Amino acid sequence: MTNQEILAQFGPREAMEYDVVVVGGGPGGLATAIHLKQLSAAKGQDISVVVLEKGSEPGAHILSGAIMDPKALTELFPNWKAMGAPLNQPVHDDAYVMLGETSGFRIPNMFLPPFANNHGNYIISLGALTKWMAEQAESLGVEIFPGFTGAEVLYNENGSVKGVATGNMGVGKDGEPTENFQLGMELLGKYTVFAEGARGHLGKQLIAKFKLDEGRDPQSFGLGIKELWEIDPSRHKPGFVMHTAGWPMEPDTYGGAFLYHLEGNKVALGFVTGLGYSNPYLSPFEEFQRWKTHPNVRYYFENDKGEVTAKRLSYGARAINASGISALPKTVFPGGALVGCNAGYLNVSRIKGSHAAIKTGMLAAQAAYEALVAGRQHDELSAYPEAFEKSWLHTELNKDRNFKNWFKYGLTTATLMNGFEQFVLRGNIPWTLRRDKPDHAYLKPAAECKPIIYPKPDGKLTFDRLSSVFISNTNHEEQQPAHLTLKDASVPVSINLAKYAGPEARYCPAGVYEYVKNDDNTDRLQINAQNCVHCKTCDIKDPTQNIVWVTPEGGGGPNYAGM
């Protein structure tokens, strides 16, 4: 049954009304809700705010490196340290290392550009911070609904956004309601703020409907893959941060890696691959596993005898924005706004987005609060983008606007030009590099590319996808319809496999897509939706844009621990 048919039979949906509805319980969404409550409380007013979170609890789906600049958090909670915010490990040392296949050269810190300086920042678990922020939000009176997906945007007759509907529960694989069926509900707001993270399902629809990206560069993304390990205390350096570039990536492919030493003998390590790569044989997951075998990296996981003694604790993957301010869409439309990574505010040069998410959430909250006090609703919150253009965040993003685009000329040119722009010009750049096509359009036919042969995992330092997904605690209700849908079921074999050698089997970091043989020896694409970690890579990189990621049943997906 279609959703319209379900509504005709089981509707109407229950509706709940709020002043502001927030879709997404990450740092941006929670900052929006918190600041609305702070502003109203200061004036003795009561503004009703609800936050929808598709994860089983706040923080369950949050994945980031993460090094956090506390600037925006300090604006939201000036006494966050006394309040117990989980920022416990300050950065003590930055290392930027250029890797060859077996060599490594550390760039002297005196030659690092300003965006590479992490002095005053903290190595954190963004999931832990998100849980803490959710507790603060609830203490201020914010309602949080975990395990509920924002599945559909609802519109007024004049076309303005009036809220969202949550997904139906208890629908079987065949699309028919089961005995456990529960109709979704409508959450209606005078304003609706979308904070779904990079490539948000509803944000993508809103950008298209309201043409918010008109005149902007196409959005660009990277796939970040992360693992959390516990290592031997003798190899642990609390507060040490290492970023690498070069091997194993080819010089014409954007990417890099990180290794962060948290407290408690734990290290977070990960690899970011720009999704504008051209070789369909490239596997971001395998590149990450191969990177761990480099002498400068594996040292932290071995003893003096070369034996792996560290223990892998968790795994996850998530697409991140990587396009900068030139691709930032218009962030307001009648009845709502986009904040955080749903809009694309991440600063790719600093590899930081949580401070931007919190800041933009606060700016959107300020604009919504002023509109509500003035008796307005369902119009454009123009004060939000105006305030952004006057903010320190705009200044920060603007001076680093060319960082990613220089990499189309190769790693060496990018390194030199980014250094020139930041050291010599001090960010006062008279030119802007533009981008003219989305990530999926860069993929070349397999016949024009060289296959990449990756080593088999050893099960100690390097691993396969399925064992990795297992420790991400990913789970979906097995009887629900697949949330990874195809516009045309014939396209994967007729185009993706025939022309591009089936890239979805390689770019997915969770083993969701695999080509298998039918009884008559023909090929078909098998979708293992149960494995999906909600990274959104397929929605971004599919060369035919035939794969569409839709919201699964609420609460499904990963349950990240300590990430």
C-alpha positions in Angstrom: 0.0 0.0 0.0 1.1 3.5 -0.7 1.2 6.1 2.1 -1.8 7.8 0.6 -3.8 4.5 0.7 -2.7 3.8 4.3 -3.9 7.3 5.3 -7.2 6.7 3.5 -7.8 3.5 5.4 -6.3 4.3 8.8 -6.2 8.1 8.9 -6.4 10.8 9.9 -3.1 11.0 11.8 -3.0 12.4 15.3 -1.6 16.0 15.3 0.4 17.8 18.0 1.0 21.5 17.8 4.2 23.3 18.9 5.7 26.7 18.4 8.8 25.2 16.9 9.4 21.6 15.6 13.0 20.5 15.3 13.9 17.6 13.1 17.1 16.0 14.2 18.5 15.6 17.7 22.2 16.3 17.0 24.2 19.3 18.2 22.5 21.7 15.7 19.0 20.7 16.5 19.5 20.6 20.3 21.2 24.0 20.2 18.2 25.4 18.4 15.8 24.0 21.0 18.0 24.9 24.0 18.5 28.5 22.9 14.8 29.0 22.2 14.1 27.9 25.8 16.9 30.1 27.1 15.6 33.2 25.3 12.0 32.6 26.3 12.9 31.9 30.0 14.9 35.1 30.2 11.7 37.0 29.4 9.4 34.8 31.5 7.7 33.4 28.4 6.9 29.8 27.4 7.7 28.6 23.9 6.9 25.0 23.2 9.6 23.1 21.4 9.8 19.4 20.3 12.8 17.6 18.9 12.5 14.5 16.7 15.4 12.0 16.8 15.4 9.0 14.5 18.0 7.1 16.7 17.0 5.0 19.6 18.4 7.8 21.9 20.1 11.1 21.4 23.7 10.4 20.2 23.0 6.9 18.9 23.5 8.0 15.3 26.0 10.7 15.9 29.5 10.1 14.4 32.4 12.5 14.2 36.2 12.4 14.7 36.0 14.5 16.8 38.0 17.5 17.7 35.8 20.3 19.0 36.3 24.0 19.1 34.3 25.0 22.2 33.6 28.5 21.0 29.9 28.0 20.1 29.3 25.8 23.1 30.7 28.5 25.4 28.2 31.0 23.9 25.3 28.5 24.5 26.5 27.5 28.0 29.2 29.8 29.4 29.7 27.6 32.4 29.7 24.3 30.4 32.7 23.0 32.3 31.1 23.4 35.7 27.9 21.8 34.3 29.8 18.6 33.5 29.9 18.8 29.7 32.1 15.8 28.5 35.0 17.8 27.1 37.7 16.1 29.1 40.8 15.9 26.9 42.4 19.1 25.6 44.6 18.9 22.5 48.3 19.0 23.5 50.1 18.4 20.2 49.3 18.6 16.5 51.1 16.5 14.0 50.5 16.7 10.2 52.2 13.9 8.4 52.7 13.4 4.7 52.8 9.6 4.0 54.6 7.7 1.3 54.0 3.9 1.1 56.5 3.2 3.9 57.7 6.7 4.8 56.3 9.6 6.7 57.4 13.3 6.9 56.0 15.5 9.7 55.5 19.0 8.6 57.0 21.4 11.2 54.3 23.0 13.2 55.7 26.5 12.4 54.7 25.9 8.8 51.1 24.8 9.5 48.4 27.2 8.4 46.1 28.7 11.1 43.2 26.3 10.4 45.5 23.4 11.4 46.1 24.8 14.9 44.0 22.9 17.5 45.3 24.7 20.6 42.3 25.3 22.9 40.2 22.5 21.3 39.2 19.2 22.8 39.2 15.6 21.6 35.7 14.3 22.4 33.0 11.8 21.8 30.4 13.8 20.0 27.8 11.1 20.9 28.5 11.7 24.6 28.2 15.5 24.1 24.9 15.0 22.3 23.5 12.9 25.1 24.6 15.6 27.6 23.0 18.4 25.5 19.8 16.4 25.3 19.7 16.2 29.1 20.2 20.0 29.3 17.4 20.5 26.7 15.0 18.4 28.7 15.8 20.2 31.9 14.8 23.4 30.2 11.4 21.9 29.1 12.2 20.7 25.6 10.3 17.6 24.6 12.5 15.0 22.8 11.0 12.1 20.9 13.7 9.5 20.3 13.0 6.6 17.9 10.8 8.7 15.7 11.7 9.6 12.1 10.8 12.8 10.3 9.4 11.0 7.2 7.4 13.6 5.4 7.3 17.4 5.1 3.8 18.9 5.6 2.7 22.0 3.8 0.1 24.7 4.2 -2.2 25.6 1.3 0.0 28.6 0.5 3.0 26.2 0.1 4.7 27.1 3.4 6.0 24.4 5.7 3.7 23.6 8.6 5.5 20.7 10.1 6.4 17.0 9.6 4.8 13.6 9.9 6.6 10.8 11.5 7.0 7.4 9.8 4.4 4.6 10.2 5.4 1.7 12.4 4.7 -1.9 11.8 4.5 -2.0 8.0 5.6 -5.3 6.5 8.1 -6.0 3.7 5.2 -6.1 1.2 4.1 -2.6 2.2 1.0 -3.9 4.0 0.2 -3.0 7.6 0.9 -5.8 10.1 -0.9 -6.6 13.4 1.7 -4.2 15.0 0.8 -1.3 12.7 0.9 2.2 14.2 0.1 5.3 12.1 2.6 8.1 12.2 1.7 11.4 13.8 1.8 15.0 12.6 4.0 17.5 14.5 2.9 21.0 13.5 4.9 24.1 14.2 4.8 27.8 13.5 8.3 27.2 12.4 10.1 23.9 11.6 13.9 23.6 11.8 15.7 20.8 9.9 18.9 19.6 11.5 19.2 16.1 10.0 22.9 16.2 9.3 24.7 15.9 6.0 22.4 14.9 3.1 19.3 15.0 5.2 16.4 13.1 3.7 13.9 16.0 4.2 16.5 18.7 3.7 17.3 17.3 0.3 13.6 17.6 -0.7 13.3 21.1 0.7 16.4 22.3 -1.2 14.9 20.9 -4.5 11.3 22.2 -3.8 12.3 25.8 -2.9 15.3 25.8 -5.3 17.5 26.8 -2.3 20.7 25.8 -4.2 20.0 28.1 -7.2 23.2 30.0 -8.1 25.3 28.0 -5.6 28.0 25.4 -6.3 26.9 21.7 -6.2 27.3 20.3 -2.7 30.4 18.1 -2.2 30.8 15.3 0.4 33.3 13.1 1.9 32.8 9.6 3.5 34.2 9.5 7.0 34.9 6.0 8.4 35.9 5.7 12.0 37.0 3.1 14.5 37.5 3.4 18.3 40.3 1.4 19.8 41.8 0.8 23.3 45.6 0.6 23.1 48.5 -0.2 25.3 49.2 2.6 27.8 52.9 2.7 26.7 51.7 3.8 23.2 49.1 6.2 24.4 49.7 9.9 24.3 46.6 11.8 25.8 45.9 14.9 23.8 48.0 13.9 20.8 46.4 14.6 17.4 47.8 13.2 14.1 46.4 14.0 10.6 47.9 12.4 7.5 47.7 13.0 3.8 49.2 11.1 0.8 49.4 7.3 0.9 47.3 5.2 0.3 45.3 7.7 -1.8 46.4 8.6 -5.4 47.6 12.2 -5.7 44.5 13.1 -7.7 42.1 11.8 -5.1 41.0 14.0 -2.2 41.3 12.3 1.2 43.1 12.1 4.5 43.1 10.4 7.8 43.2 11.1 11.5 44.3 9.5 14.8 43.2 11.2 18.0 44.3 10.1 21.5 41.4 10.5 24.0 41.5 9.8 27.7 41.4 6.3 29.1 44.0 4.7 26.7 41.5 5.1 23.8 42.2 6.4 20.3 39.8 7.4 17.6 41.0 6.9 14.1 39.4 7.4 10.8 39.7 8.0 7.1 37.9 10.6 4.9 37.5 10.0 1.2 36.2 12.8 -1.0 33.2 11.4 -2.9 34.2 13.2 -6.0 36.7 10.4 -6.8 36.7 9.1 -10.4 37.9 5.4 -10.2 34.9 3.1 -9.7 37.2 0.4 -8.3 38.2 2.6 -5.3 36.8 1.4 -1.9 36.9 4.0 0.9 36.6 1.2 3.4 39.5 -0.7 2.0 41.6 2.4 1.8 41.0 3.0 5.5 42.0 -0.6 6.4 45.2 -0.3 4.2 46.1 3.0 5.8 46.3 1.3 9.2 49.1 -0.9 8.0 51.5 2.1 7.5 54.4 2.0 9.9 53.6 5.4 11.3 50.1 4.3 12.2 50.3 0.6 13.2 53.0 1.5 15.7 50.2 2.6 18.1 48.5 -0.8 18.0 51.5 -3.1 18.4 54.0 -4.0 21.0 57.7 -4.0 20.6 57.6 -7.4 18.9 55.3 -6.2 16.2 52.2 -8.0 17.6 48.8 -6.3 17.6 47.9 -5.9 21.2 45.2 -3.2 20.9 41.5 -3.9 20.9 38.9 -2.5 18.4 35.8 -1.3 20.3 33.5 0.3 17.8 33.1 1.2 14.1 31.0 3.6 12.1 30.7 5.6 8.9 29.0 8.9 7.9 29.0 11.2 4.9 30.2 14.7 5.8 29.9 18.0 4.0 33.0 19.1 2.2 32.1 21.9 -0.1 32.4 25.1 1.9 30.5 28.4 1.8 30.3 28.6 -2.0 27.9 25.6 -2.0 25.9 26.8 1.0 22.2 26.9 -0.1 19.7 29.5 1.0 18.9 28.4 4.5 15.4 29.7 5.0 12.1 29.2 3.2 8.5 29.9 4.2 7.9 28.2 7.5 11.4 26.8 8.2 15.1 26.7 8.2 18.1 24.5 7.7 20.9 24.4 10.3 24.2 22.6 10.8 25.3 20.0 8.3 21.8 19.8 6.8 22.8 23.0 5.1 26.5 22.3 4.8 28.2 24.5 7.4 31.1 22.2 8.2 34.5 23.7 7.8 36.4 21.1 5.8 39.8 22.8 6.2 39.5 22.4 10.0 37.6 19.1 9.8 35.1 20.5 12.2 31.3 20.9 12.1 29.9 20.6 15.6 30.8 24.2 16.5 29.1 25.4 13.3 26.0 23.3 14.0 25.6 24.8 17.5 26.2 28.3 16.3 23.7 28.1 13.4 21.2 26.5 15.6 21.5 29.4 18.0 21.2 31.9 15.1 18.1 30.2 13.8 16.6 30.1 17.4 17.2 33.8 17.8 15.4 34.5 14.5 12.5 32.2 15.3 12.1 33.6 18.8 11.9 37.2 17.5 9.3 36.1 14.9 7.2 34.3 17.5 7.2 37.2 19.9 6.1 39.4 17.0 3.2 37.1 16.4 4.5 35.8 13.1 4.4 32.2 11.7 5.1 30.2 8.6 7.1 33.0 6.9 10.8 33.3 6.1 13.2 33.8 9.0 15.3 36.2 7.0 17.0 37.4 10.2 18.8 34.0 10.5 21.0 34.2 7.3 21.5 37.9 7.9 22.9 37.2 11.3 25.1 34.4 9.9 26.7 36.8 7.4 27.7 39.1 10.3 29.0 36.2 12.5 32.4 34.9 13.3 31.4 31.7 11.6 30.9 33.4 8.3 34.3 35.0 8.6 35.8 31.6 9.4 34.2 29.8 6.5 34.8 32.5 4.0 38.6 32.7 4.5 38.9 28.9 4.0 36.4 28.8 1.1 38.9 27.5 -1.5 40.5 24.7 0.6 38.7 21.7 -0.9 38.6 23.0 -4.5 42.4 23.3 -4.7 42.6 19.5 -4.5 41.3 19.1 -8.1 44.8 20.2 -9.1 46.4 17.5 -7.0 47.8 17.2 -3.4 51.0 19.1 -4.0 49.3 22.1 -5.6 46.6 22.1 -3.0 49.1 22.1 -0.1 51.1 24.9 -1.6 48.1 27.1 -2.5 46.3 26.6 0.8 49.5 27.6 2.6 49.8 30.6 0.4 46.2 31.8 0.9 46.5 31.4 4.7 50.1 32.4 5.4 50.8 35.1 2.8 47.3 36.4 2.2 46.0 35.8 5.8 42.7 34.6 4.4 42.1 37.8 2.5 41.7 36.0 -0.8 40.8 37.9 -4.0 39.6 34.9 -5.9 37.1 32.1 -5.4 37.4 28.6 -7.0 34.2 27.2 -8.2 32.8 23.7 -8.6 30.5 22.8 -11.5 29.3 19.3 -11.0 28.1 17.0 -8.1 30.1 14.1 -6.7 28.3 11.3 -8.7 29.2 13.0 -12.0 32.9 12.5 -11.5 32.9 8.7 -11.8 34.6 7.4 -14.9 33.7 4.2 -16.8 35.5 1.2 -15.5 37.1 0.6 -18.9 39.0 3.8 -18.4 40.3 3.0 -14.9 42.8 0.6 -13.3 41.4 -2.0 -10.9 42.7 -1.7 -7.3 43.7 -4.9 -5.6 43.3 -4.6 -1.9 45.0 -7.0 0.6 42.8 -9.4 2.6 42.1 -8.4 6.2 44.1 -10.1 9.0 41.3 -9.9 11.6 43.7 -8.2 14.1 44.5 -4.7 12.6 42.4 -4.8 9.5 38.9 -6.2 9.1 36.1 -6.9 6.7 32.8 -4.9 6.4 30.5 -7.4 8.2 32.6 -7.8 11.3 32.8 -4.0 11.4 29.1 -3.5 11.1 28.6 -6.0 13.9 30.4 -3.8 16.4 28.4 -0.7 15.3 25.4 -2.3 16.9 23.4 -1.8 13.8 19.9 -3.2 13.7 16.7 -2.7 11.7 13.3 -4.3 12.1 13.7 -7.1 9.5 10.1 -7.2 8.3 9.9 -3.5 7.3 10.2 -2.4 3.7 13.7 -1.7 2.6 14.6 2.0 3.2 17.1 1.9 0.3 14.9 2.2 -2.8 15.5 2.1 -6.5 13.8 4.4 -9.0 14.4 1.7 -11.7 15.3 -1.8 -10.7 17.0 -2.5 -14.1 19.5 0.3 -13.8 22.0 -1.4 -11.4 22.8 -4.2 -13.8 22.2 -2.5 -17.1 24.3 0.6 -16.3 26.1 0.5 -12.9 27.5 -3.0 -13.4 27.9 -2.9 -17.1 29.6 0.6 -17.3 31.0 1.2 -13.8 31.8 -2.4 -12.6 29.2 -2.1 -9.8 30.7 0.7 -7.7 28.0 0.5 -5.0 29.5 -2.8 -3.8 32.7 -0.8 -3.1 31.7 2.6 -1.9 29.2 1.3 0.7 31.1 0.9 4.0 28.6 -1.6 5.4 28.2 -4.3 2.8 24.6 -3.3 1.9 25.0 -3.7 -1.8 26.3 -6.8 -3.5 25.9 -8.3 -7.0 24.9 -12.0 -7.0 24.1 -14.5 -9.7 20.6 -15.7 -10.4 19.9 -19.4 -11.2 20.3 -18.6 -14.9 23.7 -17.0 -14.3 22.4 -13.5 -14.8 23.4 -10.7 -12.4 21.2 -8.9 -9.9 21.8 -6.3 -7.2 21.0 -7.6 -3.7 20.3 -4.9 -1.1 21.1 -5.9 2.5 19.3 -3.0 4.1 19.7 -4.6 7.6 23.4 -3.6 7.4 22.9 0.1 6.7 24.6 2.5 9.1 22.8 5.5 7.6 25.9 7.1 6.1 24.1 8.4 3.0 27.0 7.6 0.7 24.8 5.6 -1.8 22.4 8.5 -2.0 25.3 10.8 -2.9 27.6 8.7 -5.1 25.3 6.4 -7.1 26.4 7.5 -10.7 22.8 7.2 -12.1 21.2 8.8 -8.9 18.9 5.7 -9.0 19.3 4.9 -5.3 17.1 6.9 -3.0 17.6 6.7 0.8 14.3 7.0 2.7 13.7 6.9 6.4 13.5 3.4 8.0 11.3 2.6 10.9 12.2 4.8 13.9 15.0 3.6 16.2 16.6 1.5 13.5 20.2 1.9 12.4 23.5 2.0 14.4 23.7 2.4 18.2 27.2 3.9 18.5 29.0 3.5 21.8 31.6 6.1 22.7 31.8 7.4 19.2 
